[in-house]
Amino acid sequence: MATIKTEKLKKNYGDIEALNDISIEVNKGDIVGFLGPNGAGKSTTIEVLTGQTDRDAGKVKVLGQDPEDNPVELRSKLGILPEREDPPSFLTGREYFEFISDIRDKQLETDKWVKRLRLEGKLDKLTHNLSKGERQKLMIVQAFFHNPDLVFIDEPMSNLDPVIQEEVKKIFSEHSETVFLCTHNVELAQEVCDKVFFIKNGEVIEEIKDTEDLREKFLNHYDY
């Protein structure tokens, strides 16, 4: 059974066609890239697949169920890292870790993550006093710590220094389940993904199973 399967998925916002006939299949254990420029439809795809917004047409199965049937139940099996979201500003990092641990009903190995993402001395500060990169690290932890069946990641490397970026790539590769990575970073997709879908103007225009020379293949479809 595919982890993700869509058939002719459509989503409109008024007169704007955000997604048009998206048909993809993602297998268990894959790291799959959804690669395209800003505004291509990557974030909208995540919102539909995770039950955050309803589609207008087509069929969708995520972990064997329709996201619209019981989105709360589905999201309990997922990890989600949106592109533009921070932990609550009124919590310290430590309080945020306790919060997500309670929500997921799973113990978070705080010391392991602090060491791995170099968060020493940061957890007792209010999150709004942390740098953007430090807040991004907290969000990465909440997406992966409970070993979900499927992780949706949207532009994960924002504001991270090169050393932490390499550590995050290791986290992707070590995760035993499926990772769905939305990005415009060709080098990242080539390095970590098993296969890549090119998306442009809300349409999947090519599926790439051999990511060698991905930049050249990408540039053949885009204007930059």
C-alpha positions in Angstrom: 0.0 0.0 0.0 1.3 3.4 -0.9 1.9 5.9 1.9 0.5 8.7 -0.3 -1.6 8.4 -3.4 -3.4 11.1 -5.2 -5.5 11.0 -8.4 -6.3 14.1 -10.3 -6.2 16.3 -7.2 -7.5 19.8 -7.7 -7.6 22.8 -5.4 -8.8 26.3 -6.3 -8.8 29.6 -4.3 -11.5 31.6 -6.1 -10.3 32.0 -9.7 -6.8 30.8 -8.8 -6.1 27.2 -9.7 -3.6 26.2 -6.9 -3.5 22.5 -7.8 -4.4 21.0 -11.1 -4.7 17.2 -11.7 -2.0 16.2 -9.2 -1.5 12.4 -9.5 1.4 11.0 -7.4 2.3 7.9 -5.5 4.8 7.7 -2.6 6.0 4.4 -1.1 6.8 3.6 2.5 10.3 4.5 3.5 10.9 6.9 0.7 12.3 10.4 1.0 10.4 12.2 -1.7 11.0 15.7 -3.0 8.3 18.0 -4.2 10.5 20.5 -6.0 9.5 23.8 -7.5 9.7 27.6 -7.1 7.7 29.7 -4.6 4.0 29.7 -5.5 4.2 26.4 -7.4 1.7 24.7 -5.1 4.0 22.9 -2.7 2.5 24.2 0.6 -1.1 23.8 -0.7 -0.3 20.2 -1.4 0.8 19.6 2.2 -2.3 21.3 3.5 -4.6 19.0 1.5 -2.6 15.9 2.3 -2.7 16.6 6.0 -6.4 17.5 6.1 -5.8 21.2 6.9 -7.8 22.2 3.8 -10.4 20.4 1.7 -9.7 19.6 -2.0 -12.1 20.5 -4.8 -11.8 17.3 -6.8 -9.8 14.1 -7.1 -9.0 11.2 -4.8 -6.5 11.3 -2.0 -5.2 8.5 0.3 -2.6 9.2 3.1 -1.6 6.2 5.2 -4.6 4.4 3.7 -7.3 7.0 4.6 -8.9 10.0 3.1 -7.6 13.1 5.0 -11.0 14.7 5.0 -12.6 11.7 6.8 -10.9 12.1 10.1 -8.1 14.7 9.9 -7.4 14.7 13.6 -6.8 11.0 13.7 -4.6 11.2 10.6 -2.5 14.0 12.0 -1.8 11.9 15.2 0.3 9.6 12.9 2.1 12.5 11.1 5.0 14.9 11.7 4.5 18.3 10.1 7.0 21.1 9.7 5.3 24.1 8.0 7.4 26.6 6.2 6.3 29.6 8.3 5.4 28.5 11.8 7.1 29.1 15.1 6.6 27.5 18.6 4.3 29.5 20.8 6.0 32.7 21.8 4.8 32.6 25.5 6.5 29.3 26.2 10.1 28.5 26.9 11.8 25.9 24.7 11.6 23.5 27.6 7.9 24.2 28.1 7.3 23.7 24.4 9.0 20.3 24.5 6.8 19.3 27.5 3.8 20.5 25.6 4.4 18.5 22.5 5.4 15.5 24.6 2.0 15.6 26.3 0.2 16.1 23.0 1.9 13.1 21.4 1.8 11.1 24.6 5.4 10.2 24.0 8.5 11.0 26.1 10.8 13.4 24.3 14.5 12.6 24.9 15.4 16.2 25.5 19.1 15.8 26.2 19.6 13.9 22.9 17.9 16.6 20.8 19.6 19.5 22.7 23.0 18.0 22.0 22.2 17.0 18.4 20.9 20.4 17.4 23.2 22.5 19.6 20.4 23.9 21.8 22.5 24.0 25.0 21.5 27.0 27.1 18.5 27.8 25.0 15.6 25.8 26.4 14.9 28.1 29.4 14.4 31.2 27.2 11.1 32.3 25.9 10.9 31.2 22.3 10.3 34.7 21.0 13.7 35.6 22.4 15.4 32.9 20.4 16.8 33.4 16.9 14.9 32.2 13.8 17.3 29.3 13.5 16.8 28.2 17.1 13.1 28.3 16.7 13.4 26.3 13.5 15.4 23.7 15.5 12.5 23.4 18.0 10.1 22.8 15.1 12.3 20.1 13.6 12.2 18.3 16.9 8.4 18.4 17.1 8.2 16.9 13.6 10.4 13.9 14.2 10.7 13.1 17.9 7.7 10.7 18.0 8.9 8.7 15.0 5.7 9.3 13.0 4.6 7.1 10.1 5.0 10.0 7.6 6.7 13.4 7.9 5.8 16.5 5.9 8.6 19.0 5.7 8.3 22.4 4.0 11.6 24.3 3.4 13.4 22.8 6.5 16.7 24.5 6.1 15.5 28.1 6.5 17.8 30.0 8.9 20.0 27.0 9.8 23.8 27.2 9.6 25.6 24.7 7.4 26.6 22.4 10.4 23.0 22.0 11.5 21.8 21.6 8.0 24.1 18.5 7.7 22.7 17.2 11.0 19.1 17.6 9.7 20.0 15.7 6.5 21.1 12.8 8.8 17.8 13.0 10.7 16.0 12.6 7.3 18.1 9.6 6.3 17.8 7.9 9.7 14.0 8.2 9.8 12.7 4.7 9.0 9.3 5.9 7.7 8.4 8.2 4.8 9.5 11.9 4.4 7.7 14.2 2.0 10.0 17.2 1.4 8.8 20.4 -0.2 11.6 22.7 -1.3 13.0 24.9 -4.0 16.5 23.9 -3.1 17.7 21.6 -5.9 21.0 20.6 -4.2 19.1 19.5 -1.0 16.6 17.4 -3.1 19.4 15.8 -5.1 21.4 14.9 -1.9 18.6 13.4 0.2 15.7 12.3 -2.0 15.0 8.9 -3.5 12.8 10.5 -6.1 11.6 13.9 -7.0 8.4 15.4 -8.4 8.7 18.7 -10.3 5.8 21.0 -9.7 5.0 24.2 -11.6 1.9 26.4 -11.6 0.0 23.7 -9.6 0.9 20.8 -11.9 3.3 18.0 -11.5 5.3 18.2 -14.8 7.8 15.4 -14.3 8.7 12.5 -11.9 12.4 11.9 -11.5 13.5 8.6 -10.2 17.2 9.1 -10.9 18.3 12.4 -9.2 21.7 12.5 -10.8 22.1 15.8 -12.7 18.9 17.0 -11.1 19.8 20.7 -11.5 20.1 20.3 -15.3 16.8 18.5 -15.4 15.2 21.1 -13.2 16.5 24.1 -15.3 15.0 22.5 -18.4 11.6 23.1 -17.0 12.0 26.5 -15.3 13.0 30.0 -16.3 15.8 30.4 -13.7 
